[in-house]
Amino acid sequence: MSTSTPAVILSGGLSERLGQPKALVKVRDQTILSIAVKKLQNAGCNPIIVVVNQTLQFEALVNSNGATVVVNKTPEAGRTGSLKIGLNSIISELGRIPSKLLMVPIDRPGWKVDHVIQLLNQNTSSCLAEGKKKGHPVLIVKNNLLDILGANDDTPLRDLIDFDTLQIDGGLLSLNIDTPADLAKLVENSDFFDEL
C-alpha cells in the first residue's frame, strides 16, 4: 500500500555553489525542507528520513516536522552514499528492506502531493516527467534497492537504475535550487508552493 511507502529526503550536500544550505531556503516563510516533509506526510509516506551533513543537523531537526534526521559524515562521496544511509535507517526502523522507497532530492522542489501519490502507485522504479523533461522525486523498487545497497557510494543512480517515466501535469520539474540565480526562479514561482 502506498500509505506505508518510506521516503528519503537527500540534503547531505554542502551547497557550495548556492552559498547557503538548500534545505533552509525559504518560500513564503517556510523552508523547502519543511514543505517537502509536509507534502510527503500528506501523501502517506512513512517513515520519512532526512539525510543531512553534520553542519545542518540541528537546523534540519528544527525544520523536519517529525521526520527522522540522520547524518552523512562523508557527503562528498556522492548521492548514492546518502541514499544508502537513508535506506539503512529505514531498514533498521522497519526490520526489513521495503518493497518501495521514494527518493526526494531537496534541491528539486517542483512537485506536489498528487504527483507523489501517482508515483507511489507504480510497480517499477519510476521518475516523474513533464513532456520530455524527467525529474524528481523517484520511486525505487526492492530489486533496485538491493542494487543500491551493493553499489559504491559514488556510483550515479543512472548507472544502477533505468527509470520508467510517469507523465504529470502542473509540476515545475525544471526547478533546480543550485545557484543564487535559481533562488530568483524560486521566488518567481512562489505561488506554486501555496498548495501542497
N, C-alpha and C positions, 0 to 999 in steps of 0.2 A: 504494500500500500504506500502511496505517496506520502501519507502523513508521518511515516516513520523513516523517511529518507534523510540521512545526515548530510550536513553541508560543511565545507571547509572554506573559510574566507582567507585568502592569501594576502597578507600585509607585512611580509617579512623584509621587503626590500628597504634599502637605505635612502631612497628618494633623492639621490644626489642632483639629478637634473632639475627636479621641481624645487629643491631648496627647503622643503618642509615635509613632514610626514603626510603621505597621501591620505591615510585613514582619518586624519584630523582636519582635512579640508572641509570647510563648512558651506552648506547650501541652505539658505533660509534658516539660519541659526541651529542647524543640526549637522553633525559630522557625517561624512559619507559612510563611515563605519556604522554609526547608529542607524542610519537609513537602511543600509544593507541588511543588518541583523533584523530589523523590524520587518522588512519585506520577506526574508526567509522564514521568520516566525509566522507571518500571515499566510505563507504558502504551506505551512505544516511541517517544515524541516525540523528534525530533532535527532540527535544533538547538533548544535552549531558550534564549531570550533574556529577560533580566530588565531591564525599563526602570525606572530609579530617578531621583530628583532628586540633585543634586550632594552634598548633605549625607549621603546614605545610601550613597554609592558604596563606601566601604571596608567597612562592615558587611555590605553586600549581597554583596560578593566573598567575605567570610569564610563567609557562610551560603548560598552559591549551589550548593554540591555539584557544581562543574564547569560549571555553566551560564554563558553569556556575559552579562556585566553591561554595559549601555550607559546613558548619562546623557541625560536630557531636561533641557536647561538652562532651558526655559520650561514647567514642568508646569502652571502656572496657565492655559495656553492651552486645555487640555482633554484628555480621554481619547483622542480620535481622534488628536491630535498625538502622544501617547505610543505609540499603536499604530503610527502611521506610522514612527516612529523604530525600533521593533522590527522592523517589516516590511522597512524599508530595510536593516537589519542582516542579516536573513535573505537578502534578495536579493543583497547583497554576498557573503555566505558561499556561497550556492548558485550564484550566477551566473545566476539566473532568478527569475521570480515563482513561488512554489509553487502547486500546484493547490489546496491547502487549508492553512489555518492555524488553530490553536487559540488563542483569546484567553482569558486567565485573570486576572481582577482579583484582587489579593492579598487584598482585604477580603471575599471570598466563598469561604471555605474548605470549605463543606459538601458536598463531592463526593468520590467515591472513584475508584480506578483503573478499576474495572469500568465506571463511568459514562462515563469518558473514552474507553475502548475502544469502547463502543457509539456514542458521538458521532463518533468518527473514521471509523466505517463509513457515515456518512450521505453522501449525494451532493449535498446542498443546504446552504446556510447554515442552521444549526440551533442551538437552545439546549436545555438541559435543562429539564424541567418535572416537578413533582410535583403531580398534580391540576391546579388552575388556577394554581398558583404557578410562574412562569417564573424561571429562574436561570442561573447560570454554572457552568462555562466555556461558551463558544460556539464553534462551528465556523464558519469563514468560507471560502467557496469563491472561486475565482480571479476570476470576474467581479465579485464584491463587493469583493475586494481591490483591483482596479483602481479601483472607485468610491472607496474609502478613500484611495488614493494621490492622487486628483484633488480630494479634499474639503479644505475649510478645517479647521484643527486643532481649532476649537471646534464643529464640526458634530457633533451627537449621532449615535451609531451607529444609533439607532432611525429617524433621518431618512434613512439610507442603505440600510438592510437590513431586509427583512421576514423574520424568522427563523421557520423551521418549528420545531415542538416535538418533542422526544424524551422520552416519558414514562419516568421511572425510579422505582425504589423504594429506600428505605434511605438517602436523602440528607438533608441539612439545608440545603436551598436558601434557607430564610428567614434563615439566619445571615449577618449583615452586620456586620463589625467597623468601626464608625464612631464610637462614643461610649464613654465609660467604662462605661455600663450594658451595652453589648454585650460587654464583657470578662467580666462576670458570666455572661452566657449562654454564652460560650465555655467558661468553667470548668465550668458545669453540664453541658455536653455534651462534656467532655474524653474520655470513653470512646469517642466517635465516631472519635477520631484514633489509637486503639490499633492499628487495622488500616487499612492504606492502601487 
